[in-house]
């Protein structure tokens, strides 16, 4: 009976997806369940718009399995970072990255999803040192998307590559870093680059502000967003937005 199917009894998106299994029709129903639940619980008191946005997007991220990377079949795929360098009046510039789904299909797909929901808009490049420039925590507090599975490391973490940060196997979420130096030691630890900065644009990456002697607390960034960073680290470079093109 339909009412006895596990999907009918699911109360979370994860339970709905597990009940749906690999059957496309049921997975579409599970997405609908997730979106409906998100729309219901995210209208309560104290639930902010950014949190609602993320909760709804979480019902989409990862819900339909592994669709093809958008634009990959048409040739090259690029991400242009519109950057406010800040610091002491460094102005604005762009960094263009060639995305490489042939290197890391899961990573590129997640990056595209994050761009689509505006996760990088006004996000700070919150830690810059000689090795890397790290970004990806949203400008406004919000719930995190689910972590994605690892990609096989098919390219090395040389200077100019873009890579997801991780704390262990299958923990990539939304933090990424530009390799500002050759960090090939990361290869053996499962860090799979998802793209490479176009020749010449590393000059812009090298201008990202890294003048603070202490590193911002990532928990405080996640809980308070740019209100914390603008108060304690006002010179940090900001990613105004990211545009994907082919």
C-alpha positions, 0 to 999 in steps of 0.5 A: 500500500502507498501509505506503507512505503517508507517514503510516506513515513520519512520526516527528513530529506535524508530519510526520504532519499534513502527510501527512494533509493536509485529509482528516479521517480521516487527521488523526484518525489523525495526532492518535493518532500524536501522542498515542502518541508523546507518551506514549512519549517523555514517560515517560523519565528527567527528563521532568517532568509539566508537560512531559508535559502540554504535549507531549500537549496539543501533539498536540491543539492545532492538530491538527484544523484549525479547529473552531468556537469553543466556546460562540460560537454560544450568545451571549456568551462570558466568561473570568473571571480569578481573581487574587491581586493580591499586592503589599503585601497587596492581596488577591484579586479577579476580572477578567471579559473578554468574549471576541470570536471575531467579532474574532479567531476564531483567537486566541479558540480558542487562548485557550480551548485554553490555559485548558483545559490549565491554562496560566494556573494560578498564572501571574504577570503578569510585566510591568506598566507604564502601557501594558499588563499582560503574562502567559501564561508558565506557572508551571512550565517546559514546552514551548511550543505551536505558534504560530498564524496571525494574525487580521485586526485587526477592533478597536483596541487601546484601553484594556480590550482583551485581546490576544496578544503577538507578535514578528512575523507568525504568532508568537502562542503563549501570552503576552497583555496587557491594554491599560491605555491606548489602544495603537492604534499596535499595530493597524497591526502586526497585534495583534488584540484577542481580548476586552474587559474588562467595565466596572468590572473595569479597576479590578482590572487597574489594581491589578496589581502593577508596582512593580519597576523592572526587567523579569523575564527571560522566558527565565528565566521559561520555564526556571525558572517561578515559582521564579525569579519568587518569588525575584526578584519575590515581589510580582508578581500571579498569575492563580490560574485562568481560568474560561470561561463563556457 
